[in-house]
């Protein structure tokens, strides 16, 4: 299953997209708003992803 990992690394917010083959792409965001805007782009297809939020 595809995954979206959300976490902080070196003071930046990270959205890591892991495809069904286990390959990943990381996107880094300075602000939480930037991260939220990117997540909104996934809104139509979020049901295809396991979402793992490690910010809490």
Secondary structure, DSSP 4 states (H G I P E B T S, - for coil): -EEEEEEEETTEEEEEEE-TTS-EEEEEESSHHHHHHHHHHTGGGGGGEEEEE---
